[in-house]
Every structure is written in structure tokens, then in C-alpha cells.
Amino acid sequence: MAPPPLTSVIVVARSQPGIAELSHVTATLSAFLDRSSSLPLAQACAVGSVALLERVWAVSKSAETTADPWCQPTNTWRPSQMLWTNRYYYQDQFAKGMIEACKHADVSTVQWLVDHFSSCVVPAQAIEAAAQRGQRGILELLLKVHGEYKQTSMPGARARGETKPHQVKFWESNALLAAAAGGHGDLVVWMYTDVFNGFYMQNNQEVMDQLACHGDMEAVRRLVADGWQPPRLDFAAVGGDISMVQWLLDQGKDVGKHWALKNAAANGHLEVVKMLVNEGMVYLDGQAFCDAAMHGHLPVVQWLKENNLGWNLAYNAIDSWMEEEYPQHE
């Protein structure tokens, strides 16, 4: 069955009474103008239009050869038709389309893929993309899908309807790290407690360090209370959350202290710089001075100079600033 004519063609045809009544003319014009027929379904998933997906899906099921009374028979083979002739292509388009939908935080496209495909695998990259963007709604939907898959995978179980549920690679993904890197500490805690049931053992330290970079004190405290190691001090310095840095110092957790001053200065966190210096953690002060100047953090540079820190590398810092501000004089 051919897809319906393009809306734009229908609108133009209606303005021309002599054409509007000739359905084969609108169909021919639509077929000529429609480029969705050459669009792989996975690419269509990046657009965020369910209507486009429905059109590509309909085109994929249409006959390869059409005979129009006004023209010679033409070969209308389309990439999407391989959905029905190549099982590997079918799975590939589903997986890539799911990744694109999760990257664009498009729950409607995710739901469309779930409903139209059968017995596919949602890759770990899709889970990570949704987690990094804080899309709990998408993650909950995919958890439900995987729950249906587990039920039908049990001995003697039968799938409901013609389509079979999809397997979701939730436990093979680095979902917590992705959520932490995106600054979604609440999502990290939810997945750890409700999805992984407290048994997540991948990249724990990296997760904590990313949470520290984003200054998510609440999530850090919650995970430390559950036995996780605290984040490194140098990552907390990157985030510049002074309460996070103070908490780590109060706990005697100074792993990464040699890079903390440099990271705080490079990111313009003057209060953290002062705190670290007051605590005697003066390491790489010359590099801290240069990095602050290179990134244009004048208050940090001034304070370090006033406290005679890093001044031995002041000329390098000045040169770096000159290169940034006046590249034509290099």
C-alpha cells in the first residue's frame, strides 16, 4: 500500500480546482517530491517526528515497482524495504534508531520503536544516552519493556500478540556514570537503589568523581552512607562547590590533593583556592597561576599574586594571556 500524498501537495492541489479532483496527479507529484523514501529509518528517528516514522514505515512495505498510467513503470526500491528482507538490518535500524531517540530525549519515538518492532535488543548506548540527559521517563519505559521480555523468556511463557518484547541491555551499560556525567545525581541514586538494587559495581569511583564535579552533595552523601568511597578532592575542586570541598577536608579525604589547587584555579573558583591554601594544600601553585591566567580568571590571579603563590611562573602566565587576547602578535 502506497503512503498518502504529502500534505504540502494536497494543500497546493486544493488551490487548483482542475488538479484537486485528479488523485493520480497528486500521487505522482507527491512521489516525485517525497525524499523520505530514501531515508533510513534510524536517521528518521533523529528528527523527532512520529508522522515521518509512519511514512517511512509505510514506504518500506510498498511494492518495489509502480506502474503509473502517465509514465513508464519505475523501480522504486528503497533502503527501508530491507527491514522485511534482512533480519540483521531490521535489528540494526532498531538499535540505531533507539540510540538517536534517546540522544534527542524523544520518548514518543522510543515508544513508537517499541510498538512497531519485535524481538529486538535495546543497546547499552541507548540507555547511557537517556541517562546522560536525565530522561527518567525513557528509562522507566525501557525497564517496563525489559520486564515484559523477562516474563516471556520464562519456560512455558508465551508472548502476547504478534510482536515479541525487546531485551534491554540495562545491566551491561554504564548508566550511572552517564547520569553522573550529565549532572543528574537524583537519577544516579534512583537507578542504584531501585534499578540495580544496590549491586552496581562498575566505575563506582568515576561516578563519585563526576558527582563531585557537579557539586551534588546530596547524592555523594547518600552513596557514601551506602559504602561507596568519597570522591577525589581534585574533582571536587573542578566543580567548585565549597561545601563539598570542606566536607572532604573535614573527613580527612585528601586523595588528589596535589591537583586540587590547580583545578580550582583553572576553573576560577577563588573561594576554593583560598580554602585549599589555608589548609596548607599548596601544590603546583605555579601551574595554578598559569591556568587561571590562561582562562581569564583575573580575581584568582590577583589573589595568588598577593599571596606570593606561583609568581615564579608569572611571565609564562602573562605570555599565555597575551596569546589568548592578542593572537595576532604571536
N, C-alpha and C positions, 0 to 999 in steps of 0.2 A: 504493500500500500504506500503510495507516494505521500510525502508530507504536505500539509496545507500550504497554500501560497503565502509568500511573505506579506506581512501586514502593510508594509510600505507600498507594495504593488497593488494590493487591494484598495488602499486609500486613493492612489493615483487613478486607478481604473474607474472608481466610482465617480470621479470628477469628469469622466469622459463617457457619456451615456452610450456611445456607439461601441465602446470596448467592454463596459461593465457586464454586458449580457453574454459576452463570448468567454466562457470559462476556460477554454483551451488556450486563449491568448494570455490570460493572467497566469495560467500554469506554466506556459512557455517562458514568459518574462521572468517569473519567479525562479524557475530552474536556471535561467541564464545568469541572474544576479546573485543567487544564493551561493555563498562560499562556505557555508557550514558543512557542505557535503565533503569537503576535502580536509576538514578539521578533525584530528584525532580526539576522541572523547576525553582523554586525560587533559588535553590543553583546554578544552571547553570548561573543565571543572575550575580553572583558574579565573574564569570570567565572573562567576557568581550569579549565573542566570539559569534557573531550572528550565525555563522555556527553551533556551538554547540546547540544553542537555536533551530535552524531549525531542527536539528537532533532529539532532544528531542520531539519537536512538532510533527514530522513525526512519531516517535515511538509511541507517545500517541494515534495516530489514527490507528495504525496497529492492526491486529487481535490478539486475545489473544492466539490462538493455531496455530502453524505452523506444517505442515507435510513435512518433507524433505525426498526425495527418499533414502537417505543414513542412515537415523536414524528414530527412533520411534517418533510419534507425541509428542511434548513437550508443557507444559504450559508456556507461555511467558508473564504472566500478569506483568504489570509494574505500579509503583505508578502514573506516569503521565497519565495513562488511566482514572484515576478518574476525570480528567479535564472535561470529557464528561459525567460522571455519577453522579457527586456530585457538585451542584452549589456552596456550601459553600467552597469546596476545590478549585474550579475554582477561586473564589474571593480571597481566602487566598493566593494562589500561585501568583496571580497578585499583591496583596498588598506587600507581602514579596519580590517578585522579583523586584518591583519598589523601595523599600527601599534599596535593595542591589545595584541596578543600580545607584541610587543617591549617595550612600555611596562611590562608586567607580568612581563617576563623569563620567559615561559612557552614553553619550547622544544617542549613537546608540542603546543600549539595551533599553533605555527608549522609543525611537521611535518604536522599534520592539514590545514592550509590548502594546503600544498604538494601533498599527496597527493590532495585532493578537487577542487581547481580545475585548470583547464587554460588554458595560454597567457595568463597574466595578467602584470601588472607589479608588482613589489615596489617601493613608492615610497622615495625617499631618506629621508623622515621615519622610516620603519621602521628603516632602517639606523642612523640617528642615535640613535633611541631605544634600540636594543640596545647601541650603542657607549657611550652615556652611562651605562648601567647595568653596563658591564663584561662583557657577555654574549658572550664569545668563541665559545662553543658555538653560539649562534644565528648569529653572523657566519660561522663556518665552514660551517654548514649552508647558508646562503644563497649563499655562494661556490660550493659544490658545485652548487647549483641553477642558478646562472648559467653555470657551466661546461658543464652539460648543454644549456642554451639556446644557447650559442655553437656547440657541436658540431652541433646540429640546424639551425642557421642557415646552415651552410656549404653551398655549391652541391652539390646531389645528395644531401644528407643527409636521412634520414627519422627521424621521431620513433618511439620505441618505445612500443607500446601505444596506447590510445585518447587518453590525456592528453598534452598538449604541455607542455614545460618552460616555466618562467617567466623573464622578463627581470628582472634585479635592478639597480636604479639605484645601484650601489655607487659608481661614479666620478663621479656627479653629486651626491653627498652631501658634507656637511661632517663626515664620520665621525670624523676625527682631532680636530677641535675639540670635538665632542661627548664623545669619550672623555677628552680632557684636562679638560674642564669637570667631568666626573664623577670626576676624580681617578684615572684609570686609565692611568698612564704606560706600564706594560708593554704595554697594548693599543695605545697610540699607536705605540710602537716596532715592534710586530709588524705592524700594518697598513701602516706606512710602508715597512718592509723587504720583507715577504712578500706584501702585497696590492697596494700601489701601486708596488712595485719601485723605491722611491727617487725617484719622479717626482711627488710630491704638491706642488702649488704653490698651494693655496688656504689663505688665512688662516694662513700659517706663523707670523707674529708673534703672532697671537692664541693659537695653540696653545701656543707657548712661554710666553706670559704666564700662561695658565691652569695650565700645569705648575708654574710658579714659585709661583702662589697656593697650590698643594697641596704645595709643598716637595719635588717629585720630582726630586732632584738627579741620580739615575742617568739618567733619561730625558733631562733637559736636557743633560747632558754628552754623551750618545750622539748627540743630534741636532746639537749644536754641532760635534762632531767630523765630522759629515757635511756641514757647510757652512751650517747654519742660524744665524741671528742670535741672540745670547743674549737672554733675557727682559729686560724693563724692571725697573729697581730698585724702582719703586713697587709693582709687582705682587709682587715677592719680599717686600717689606715687609708686604704684606697677609697672606701665608702665614706669616710669622714664623719661617721656617727660617733660623737664624743662619748655618749653613754655606753656604746659598745666597747670602745677602747678602754674606758675607765673600768668597766666590768671585767674585762680580760686582765687588766693590770691588778685589780683587786683580788682576782682569783689566782694570781701568780702565773698566768698563762702568757708566756712571752716568746713562744715559738714564732720565728720570723722577725724578731726584733731588729735584726741588722738591716732590714729593708724598710722598716716601718716609717722612719723619718723621711726617707727618700720618696716613698709612695705618697705620704701625706702632703709633702711639699709640692710634688709634681701635679697633684690634683687641687692645690690651692686651699687645703684645709688648715688654716692658720691656728685655730684653737687646738687641733690635734697635734700640730707641730709643737706648740708651747707645752702641752701636757707631756709629750714624749721627752722633751728636753728637761723639763722639771723632774721627770722620773729618772734622769741620767741615761736615757737611751739615745745617746748621740753617736750614731754610726753613719758613715757615708754622708757626712754633712756637706762636703764639697759637691757631691753629686746631687744632693738635695737642693743646694743653692742653684746649681746649673739648670736642673729640671724645672724649678719654679720660674726661673727667668725665661727659659725656653718656651714655657706655656703661658707666659704673660701674667704670672701671679705676683704683681708688684708688692702687695702688703706682706707676703711671705718673704720675698727677697729683702725688703726693708728690715723686717724683724730679725732675720738671720744675720744681716749685716750689723745691726745694732748690738747683737749679742755675740759678735765676732765668730760666727759659725760659717764655715765654708768660704770665708773671704779669700783664702789662698787660691781658690779657683774662680775668683771674681772675673778675671779677664776672659776666661773661657765662657762664662755666663754672658758677659757683655757681648762677646762675639756672636754667641747663639742668638741673642735678642736682635742684634743688628741684621743677621742673616734672615730672621723672620720678618722684621719690619721693613728692611730696605734690601731686598734680594738683588736689585739692580747694581748695588755697589759691591757685590761679592768679587 
